[in-house]
Structure formats: C-alpha cells, structure tokens
C-alpha cells in the first residue's frame, strides 16, 4: 500500500491521475471547489493542504485498489517531483472490534496487556507481569496541548507561537524531558511504563523479535531506513502493530520509561525516525539523562486500574 506522509499539490495531482478522476470528481470527494483543486495542483509542492483535506485524502488512498497505489508510486517516482518519499506498506491491520478502551481522564485509547509470563531481553528470560493497559499510540501533540491547557505546563520548543502546527496534531509530541513525560502521566492518572511492561506490550507473550514477527522490515515502521526524515502520524504503520495492537512500538520516537538506569538517568525504548532499525529492537537497552529532550523523543503511558 502506498502511503503519503504529507500531501502537497504534487501528490494531489498524482493521486487524481492515478485514480482516473477529473478535477471535478476529486473536488466532489473532498467537498471543495474545482478551482481549489486546480490552484493546489498548479502550486505543486509549495501548496500545503489543510489538515482536514489531508485526512480525507489519507482515507481515500487507504480505500483505493491496488492498481491505483501502483500507478501513484510510478507517477511520483517517474516525475521525481514529490517533496516526500512514498513508503510502501504490505498490509492493513484488522483490529478486533472494541479492542481499545478510552481512558476517562485524557480520553486516549488504551490496549489491555493481560497478566502472564512473557519472554524478555535478548536471552528471552521468562518474567511475570500483572495485567495493565498501555496507550495504543505515543502521546500526540494534540494530546499534549490539552495537558498544557489544563495545567499550564511548559510548551515544547518545537511549537510555533506557543502552539503546535495543525499538520502535526496527530504526530507524537517531542522535545519532552523525563519530567515532562512524568508530569503528563500524573495529570492523566497514569504512569510511565516500566521497561518490562513496555517490552511485553511490544513483543507479546512469546518474545517476538519485532512487534510484527521475526522479519526485519523497515517498511513496517518509521526508522532511518524508511526515509521519511521526520515524525509521522501515530496511526500510520498498521502492519507494524504489536500482538496487543499497540502502534509505533518500533520507530517514530524513542519513548521514556519509568525504569531508572543510574542516578538521574532513565531507560528509553523503541527507536525513532532518526535511528537505524537494529537500534529499535524492543529488547535492546538505551538510556538518557533525565533532562534530555530532542526531536525524536516522546512517550506513552500505562494504567494499572482501567476497567
């Protein structure tokens, strides 16, 4: 499946041509004017589409048949005009109905990880974990903005004019220290996961090497080899889901945990868009100073008492 990280006039035109639509056809689907479509296509890569339009195009592309995806990739590759790489993803996840539970405080979707033994670490050591729930996705900029509005907490440095750009709402929040992440967790009546909780949610009961299985596949996540060059929407890589249907357990952003590795240092898990795939293996160790914040570091939370 072809995936467009961000839509400009170039990708818009290529998708329309690949779908065999007229400008009027696409305007009807997007509920915009035909003149707006023509203007966007003429502006090319300099025209950034509104977030609601990008979301609608994402849905249309997801539902498009395989031949449309193939033509789209061919057009963008042939013309060499796209400002963003086109990533291919092998499959779309079939998530069981009612799998997720919405948390009562921050409203985020959480996945249950049942109690039991799982295989941990590079040597697959059997460990027991009680039942817990983990955020289905890393905390997004939109989630974090609600936390800031409620608490007055400091604003991440990558936000412009004290707010996040709309096109990044569904991307993971970054430039958060461990204290920032822990403050959000406390506000939401949650906790940062321990490394063993995080690893179980990523690898499942049987200690799979990767969330999706044994295959080495950067197409299932946002890591350096994927070539996106930035964070991505947290619901994007559906074929990279963990056995408990958690997204982005490999890639996109490193995630803080509650496990201290030394005085003033905490472990990180999962790799990031800046990291080679091998560093993102869920059993691997990484840590950082409590004050560290970067454009590839975020977090997600767990709850022990969500019913």
C-alpha positions in Angstrom: 0.0 0.0 0.0 1.4 3.4 -0.9 1.4 6.0 1.9 1.9 9.7 1.5 3.4 11.3 4.7 2.2 14.8 3.8 0.1 15.9 0.8 1.0 18.8 -1.4 -0.3 19.8 -4.8 2.1 17.3 -6.4 0.8 14.3 -4.5 -2.8 15.6 -5.0 -2.4 15.7 -8.8 -0.6 12.3 -8.9 -3.4 10.6 -6.9 -6.1 12.2 -9.0 -4.4 11.0 -12.2 -3.7 7.5 -10.8 -7.4 7.3 -9.8 -8.6 8.4 -13.2 -10.5 11.3 -11.8 -11.2 14.7 -13.2 -10.6 17.8 -11.1 -14.4 18.0 -10.6 -14.6 14.4 -9.4 -11.9 15.0 -6.8 -13.5 18.3 -5.7 -16.7 16.5 -5.0 -15.0 13.8 -2.9 -13.1 16.4 -0.9 -16.1 18.8 -0.7 -14.0 21.7 -2.1 -14.3 23.8 -5.2 -12.9 22.6 -8.5 -11.0 25.9 -8.7 -9.3 25.0 -5.4 -8.1 21.7 -6.8 -6.7 23.4 -9.9 -4.9 26.0 -7.7 -3.4 23.4 -5.5 -2.1 21.3 -8.4 -0.7 24.4 -10.2 1.2 25.4 -7.0 2.8 22.0 -6.7 5.0 21.2 -3.7 4.7 24.8 -2.4 1.0 24.2 -1.7 0.3 22.6 1.7 -3.2 21.2 2.1 -5.4 21.8 5.1 -5.2 19.0 7.8 -8.9 18.0 7.2 -8.2 17.7 3.5 -5.1 15.6 4.2 -7.0 13.3 6.5 -9.7 12.8 3.8 -7.1 12.0 1.2 -5.5 9.5 3.6 -8.9 7.8 3.9 -9.4 7.8 0.1 -5.9 6.4 -0.5 -6.4 3.7 2.1 -9.6 2.5 0.3 -8.1 2.7 -3.2 -7.5 -0.5 -5.1 -4.0 -1.9 -5.7 -3.7 -0.7 -9.2 -4.2 3.0 -8.1 -1.5 2.5 -5.5 0.9 1.1 -8.1 0.1 4.0 -10.6 0.6 6.6 -7.8 4.0 5.3 -6.9 5.0 5.1 -10.5 3.9 8.7 -11.2 5.7 10.2 -8.2 8.9 8.1 -8.9 8.9 8.9 -12.6 8.3 12.6 -12.2 10.7 12.9 -9.2 8.7 15.9 -8.0 7.4 14.8 -4.6 8.8 16.6 -1.6 8.3 13.5 0.5 9.2 9.8 0.0 6.4 7.4 -0.8 6.6 4.4 1.6 5.0 1.1 0.7 3.3 -0.9 3.5 2.4 -4.6 3.0 -0.9 -4.8 4.7 -3.6 -3.1 6.8 -4.3 -4.3 10.3 -7.5 -6.0 11.2 -8.1 -4.7 14.7 -10.7 -6.6 16.7 -13.9 -4.5 17.3 -14.0 -2.9 20.8 -10.4 -3.9 21.4 -9.4 -0.5 22.8 -10.7 1.2 26.0 -10.9 5.0 26.3 -9.2 6.4 29.4 -11.5 8.6 31.5 -9.0 11.4 32.1 -7.1 12.1 28.9 -9.5 10.3 26.6 -6.7 8.3 24.9 -7.3 4.7 23.6 -5.6 2.0 25.6 -4.9 -1.7 24.9 -5.1 -4.4 27.5 -2.0 -6.5 28.1 -3.2 -9.5 30.1 -1.3 -10.9 33.1 1.1 -13.7 32.5 4.7 -14.8 31.7 6.5 -13.3 28.7 10.0 -13.7 27.3 12.2 -10.7 28.0 15.5 -9.4 26.9 18.0 -10.8 24.4 18.2 -14.1 26.3 14.3 -14.5 26.4 14.2 -14.6 30.2 10.7 -15.6 31.4 9.2 -12.8 33.5 5.7 -12.3 35.0 3.7 -9.1 34.5 0.4 -8.3 36.0 -2.4 -7.0 33.8 -2.0 -3.4 32.6 -3.3 -1.2 29.9 -0.9 0.7 27.5 -1.6 3.7 25.3 -2.4 2.4 21.8 -0.2 5.2 20.4 2.5 7.6 21.6 1.2 10.8 23.2 0.5 13.2 20.3 0.9 17.0 20.1 -2.9 17.3 20.3 -3.0 15.2 23.5 -0.1 17.2 25.0 -1.9 20.5 24.1 -4.8 19.5 26.3 -2.5 18.7 29.2 -0.8 22.2 28.8 -4.2 23.9 28.7 -5.3 22.1 31.9 -2.0 22.6 33.9 -0.1 25.5 32.4 2.9 23.2 31.9 5.8 24.5 29.7 5.4 24.3 26.0 7.7 22.1 23.8 10.3 24.2 22.0 9.3 22.9 18.5 5.8 24.6 18.7 5.4 27.9 16.9 3.8 30.9 18.7 3.1 28.7 21.8 1.0 26.2 19.8 1.6 23.2 17.6 1.1 23.4 13.9 -2.1 21.8 12.8 -0.4 19.3 10.5 1.5 17.9 13.4 -1.5 17.3 15.7 -1.5 13.6 15.0 2.3 13.2 15.3 3.9 12.3 18.6 4.9 15.1 20.9 8.7 15.5 21.1 11.2 17.7 23.0 9.9 16.4 26.3 12.2 15.6 29.2 11.5 12.7 31.5 10.0 15.2 34.0 7.7 16.5 31.3 6.5 13.0 30.4 6.0 12.0 34.0 4.1 15.2 34.7 1.7 14.3 31.9 1.3 10.8 33.2 0.5 12.1 36.7 -2.1 14.5 35.3 -3.8 11.7 33.4 -3.8 9.4 36.4 -1.4 7.1 34.6 2.2 6.1 34.9 5.2 5.8 32.5 5.7 2.1 31.7 8.5 0.1 33.2 10.9 -1.4 30.7 9.4 -4.8 31.2 5.8 -3.6 30.7 6.9 -1.7 27.5 8.7 -4.8 26.2 5.8 -7.1 26.8 3.4 -4.8 25.0 5.8 -4.7 22.1 6.9 -8.4 21.9 3.8 -10.3 23.2 3.8 -13.4 25.4 6.3 -15.3 23.2 9.0 -12.8 22.9 8.7 -12.0 19.2 11.9 -10.2 17.9 9.8 -7.4 16.4 6.2 -6.4 17.2 5.1 -7.8 13.8 7.1 -11.0 13.9 10.6 -12.2 13.1 11.1 -10.4 9.8 13.5 -7.4 9.5 11.2 -4.9 7.8 11.7 -1.1 8.0 8.6 -0.7 5.8 6.5 -1.5 8.9 7.8 1.4 11.0 9.3 4.9 10.8 13.1 4.5 11.2 16.1 5.9 9.4 16.0 3.3 6.6 12.3 4.2 5.9 13.4 7.6 4.6 10.6 9.8 5.9 13.0 12.1 7.7 10.6 13.3 10.4 8.0 12.0 12.8 4.8 10.6 11.3 1.2 10.2 12.2 0.9 7.7 15.1 -1.7 5.6 13.4 0.1 5.2 10.1 2.0 1.9 10.3 -0.8 -0.5 10.7 1.2 -3.5 9.6 3.7 -2.9 12.4 1.2 -3.4 15.2 2.3 -5.3 18.3 0.5 -8.5 19.4 -1.6 -6.3 21.6 -2.4 -3.9 18.8 -0.1 -1.1 20.0 1.2 1.3 17.3 4.7 2.6 16.9 6.4 0.2 19.3 9.3 0.4 16.9 10.3 3.7 15.3 8.8 7.2 15.1 10.1 8.4 18.6 12.1 7.0 21.4 9.9 6.5 24.5 10.7 7.3 28.1 10.1 4.6 30.7 9.9 4.7 34.5 12.9 2.4 34.9 16.0 4.3 36.2 19.3 3.1 34.8 21.5 5.2 37.0 21.3 8.4 39.1 19.5 10.9 37.0 19.1 8.6 34.0 16.1 6.6 32.7 15.7 3.9 30.0 14.3 4.6 26.6 12.6 2.1 24.3 11.6 1.7 20.7 13.9 3.6 18.4 13.0 6.6 16.3 12.8 8.1 12.8 16.5 9.1 13.3 17.6 5.6 14.3 18.8 2.6 12.3 16.3 -0.3 12.6 18.6 -2.5 14.6 18.7 0.0 17.5 14.9 -0.1 17.7 14.7 -3.8 18.6 12.4 -3.9 21.6 14.8 -6.0 23.8 17.7 -3.5 23.3 18.9 -1.1 26.0 19.1 2.6 25.7 19.0 5.4 28.3 19.4 9.1 28.7 19.8 11.9 31.2 16.6 13.0 32.9 17.0 16.5 31.3 17.4 15.3 27.7 14.9 16.3 25.1 15.2 16.0 21.4 13.2 16.0 18.2 13.0 12.2 18.3 12.0 11.5 21.9 8.4 11.2 23.2 6.5 8.8 25.5 3.3 6.8 26.1 1.6 5.8 29.4 0.2 2.8 31.1 -2.6 2.3 33.7 -2.9 -0.5 36.2 -6.6 0.0 37.1 -8.5 0.7 33.9 -11.7 -1.3 33.7 
